[in-house]
Amino acid sequence: IPGEAGACDPSTQVPSTGGNLFVLDFASGDVRQLSDQWITEPPRWLNNSMITFASGDPALGDPERTLWMVNTATGESRNIRAADSSDGPFRLSEAWSPDGSIVFYQNAGTKTSLIGLSASGALVGQTEELSFPRFGMAAAWSPDGRRLAVGGTNNQCPYGVHVLDSSMTILTRGSAPPSMCDPAFSPDNQWLAFAGVSTRGDGRVDVRVANINGTGAVSLTSGLRGSISFRGWVGG
């Protein structure tokens, strides 16, 4: 509310770069603060009671980007990191399994790898086979939590289709073209869609769909004109 004490008024003060995590109960109107961590990115609901978020932004000069999980019922928060402290200071582009038991992320430090951790910090799996620039990876879990598709994003997609199982073992290792950007499994757990660069050599991006293991991909948009942007699945 402009003019009230503590209000953010861009005409008189620099806008904040972030804030703390709060939850609003619509039924009661109650607002509770859930964490003292300073966050600059949107939090995400994992299920009806658990929220995940990240604190620390490398772009702002923070020395570390950490992952958190908080229980909205109890207020208990947990810092998600390797129990043996083997992961680097920057945990980027995280993707949580549907049941919240595993988080897959880009481990960036002096070298970069892809890591799967349990919520307790136990190492599930790790690979250095796929190397992306920082925040250049996009990973998606299948609805049943048995498969994980890993590709690039922002048109920085050097690899073909790669699908892993829940233990981080690579099931499908495709070669580009087509490359895979922003993969997304269908809600019915039958298909994998992604944005891929056309084989025509003109850099055109088309939406492609493959089976659940990432094989047999076909283009759905090769007959359309203009620029194509894959947004995701709609419906069941």
Disulfide bonds with the S-S distance in Angstrom:
Cys157-Cys181 1.46
